[in-house]
């Protein structure tokens, strides 16, 4: 006897919850009201992974999948896209971005895999409203400030807009750095400041400076005979 598809059952349940005879809470939701829930579910999944709790991990993955299915149902209702389109797009993208697995491209290490991935991603977005004109593009603006700072600096270093951190003369162990970060957060809180907001503001300022440096360097290259 053929086993029923659980994903199809999930899609039907979600559609029923959103129907006129469904759940009042589910029917009130929108993409905007749900946007923070996905972040919460990811954090709960991380907790389960770090606890090495397979049962909890399976449950949290289900909760995260629910967010995907919920948004797909909302989009289907307004004629934008559905779960089939999302998964088909993902399958096609995975195949396209792994030419060393599904094509004839040869790679010697992970660095080459990532280099190819970035080239393919840039080509995919070329000519669209999501085209990446700057080496700094592609860092989500709603990332926590410290994580956003790390990703911005990583992109800036790859583009040679800032010096390589390994060549810095500053000597600081990982443990000492962690302690310093905590002390800075404590210092800010003690004065009624929000360290997260302070860093977010600084990241925005540094990003503007880096983009200006990038634009200036690009202009010089174009005008140099």
C-alpha positions, 0 to 999 in steps of 0.5 A: 500500500502506497504511503500518503505524502505528508507534505500534501497533507500539510498543504491541505491542513494549511489551506483548511486553517485559512478557509472561511471555516478554519481557524480565526487566528490563522485567517487573520495572519499576513506576511507582515504579521508572521515575519518575526515568527520565522526568526524565533523558529530558527533560534529555537532550532539552533537551541535544539541542534546545540542540545543534540536533541533529535526529537526536539530538532525534528519538531523545530524543523517542522515549526520552521517548515510551517512558516514556509507553508504558511507564507506559500498559502498566503501567496497562493491566495493572492495569486503570487506563487505557491509551494510547488513554485517555491520548491521547483525554484529551489531544485533548479537553483541547487542544480544550477549552482552545483555545476561540479555535481550536476555538470562538467565543472571541475573544482579542487576545493571548497574555496573554488565551490564558493567562488563559482557559487558567487559567480553564478548567483551574480549572473542570475541576478544580473539585469534584475532589480536584485542585481548586485552592483556593489561587492557589499550587496547581499547582506540582510539589513535585519541581521543582528548588528554584530553578525551584520558587521562580520558579514560586511567586513568579510565582503569588504575584505574580499573586495580589498576595501579594508585590510586583512584582519590577520595582518593587524598588529593587535594581539587579542585572544578569542577568550579576551575578545569575548570578555571585551565584547561582554564588558562593552555591552555591560558598559552600554547597559549601565548607562542606559544605552542599547549596544545593539542599536549603537553597533547597528548605527555604526555599521550603517555609517561604516557601510556608507564609507566603504561604498564611497571608497568602492565607488571612488576606486571604481571611478579611478579604474574607469578613468585610468588610461 
